[in-house]
């Protein structure tokens, strides 16, 4: 890598036992959004010991650490999310969660461990580095509130961040591969809450009531037609109703029924159109049944959109570390990630590091109580993210 003399393969190999140990420690002590106090303390202690300038308490539990290079240059941010999920972990692995009802089921423990390890490696070579690296350890990605608060509290300034990089360990890609994509790679996320109001009554006398449960059932089916009949089949869109709440007893027609759902898409125009149509369809269909509907939406985050030049930079970095055959294209995912908030303000790239190993049974989906990943992915992640960060510091 021009301008640097860091042998990342050797450095990461030497650091790997500590990297894995840190990941397992974090996995055993998962913390939910804005509760990541122990996680933040562990991060801050490690990075202060490495000589970085550390700021704690950003967005309540976030940590920001600044590494000053020995020569002039840009500021590159490396972002890692910290929070876990409200799930009871399955399996008997020795490092399973010790916190009932909470587990790292998405790989964020690995993201933190990789970023801490890179900060320690870079700190040993700071005199040779141009510019600065700002390590952002963000709370509350799973609730899509952490990035917004971190940005509001100035993480992209003082010093001004020029580029942002990040990765996601990904169980949909085999371990040993890195998947990259220019443009949108994660979808926008909107939460839907539709309340159908009818008129309660006796279950045996439905004609004297307006049954919101029946109306809600029709609405669930009708909403799917918005995607299948009003949006091009070439356009990736998901509209899911994930919860229906209504009623208290088998023989009572309730006054109301509530639907909770999510809308995911890459295209901002499609997003706006569907949000309008969800409300129009809900109001029109419920009116046809003599009921009423109110629709509330909450925008969790926009789509994650990768910059063209930074995507190519990551692609080159991955190929240099792993070989061309290990770098694959991806269609992205309709999952969401508030990395989007950073990339809406600064050019950057968010990429996937394969973590799936079917032969070892490490192939569960993210957010599954049996989720785990092949820890060989940690070495790949550190090498590729490290090389991409060095390139972002040295390439114009």
Order of alpha helices (4+ residues) and beta strands (2+ residues): alpha-alpha-beta-beta-beta-alpha-beta-alpha-beta-beta-beta-beta-beta-alpha-beta-beta-beta-alpha-beta-beta-alpha-beta-alpha-beta-alpha
